[in-house]
Amino acid sequence: MAHRIAAAALAVGLAGVSGCGTPGAPLPPSLHLPDRVADLTAVRAGDEVSLAWTMPTNDTDKLLLREDVEATICRQAEGGACKPVKTEVSLKPGAACTYTDKLTPALTSGQPRALRYFVELKNRNGRSAGLSNAGLTLAGESPAPVTGLRAEVHKRGMVLLWMPGARGAVRLRRTLLTRPKEKPKEGLLAPPPEPLEQNLLVEAGAQKGRAVDEGIRFGETYEYRAQRVFRATVDRQVLELDSAYSEPVRVEAKDVFPPAVPRGLAAVATAAENGEQAAIDLSWEPGTEDDLAGYVVYRREEGEAWQRISPAEPVAGPAFHDDHVQPGHTYHYAVSAVDQNGNESERSAEALETVPEP
């Protein structure tokens, strides 16, 4: 009896050990399917559609992709099948990819309608995890391109002009052509670096053919292109159908614009007393321009020509002390403003003062 109990206990113990070491159900082998593209975008301009997307870095089993992936791009017009436009493209995992599709005449005519693109990634066996998200844009006749684009430098900024008349908004693409010659300044007061490219959408005034870009910086060289923008709603999304870009216009933003003429010039004379020299003190309203360097002070006597009496360097503040005067003489004064590029304003209105006799 004791022998039977011991044998049973041993059997139970072995069964428990065997249960702890038994492997679970075998996992299916990985199919190594590249993960799907999820950020495909499609932007149309004229008769071309620019596609952009990012290649995945993993397969559907979250394993790293270690070799290039075959991609197929297809295009689906409204109500039709998705027809391949580019096949057997070998792309690196994680790469930022682009492709430009040239549209057929049938897709560049007629009313605006949906046009979808998809990217499909396949493994070495030709199998895929499915299509990417849809890159949605518009087929149909695009707006007429902008013509006669030109640029003029004004004190307010760059004035862009083109032939008026057509409906819709106009997009201006500004490209900075000059590159910094030195390391940008750092600190809280340093201006932020200017973007190399920037889009400016003109809606009010687009039909008049005029816009002002107030974001330029003097001393830089820019290139502008323009395109007309038409919007339509498809699948509850507002999409753009844009014209091709115009011919580029290049312009150097030279600062040839002087500061504002100083205002409020006043002169107050002081007689020679207690050994002090007679003098005339001038004051005026300060300028507000960011690039203001200072002021130049001029003086003349009746019937004589103007002479500069301030130093070679501009006077920093809106005041000047003239102690090279004679009692009983009447002096006429005027002030101009100078910017950091040496542009000088017209002279202010005159102020005259007579030095009293001692």
HULINQUI-V757673 format. One record per helix or strand of 2 or more residues. SS is the DSSP state (@ for helix, = for strand). FROM is the first residue (numbers start at 0). LEN is the number of residues. If there is no record, write none. Layout:
# HULINQUI-V757673
SS&FROM&LEN  SS&FROM&LEN
This chain:
# HULINQUI-V757673
@&1&20  =&40&5  =&47&7  =&57&2  =&68&9  =&81&10  =&95&7  @&104&4  =&112&10  =&127&4  =&134&5  =&149&4  =&157&4  =&168&8  =&196&6  =&209&4  =&220&14  =&236&6  =&248&4  =&265&5  =&278&5  =&291&10  =&306&2  =&318&4  =&329&10  =&350&4
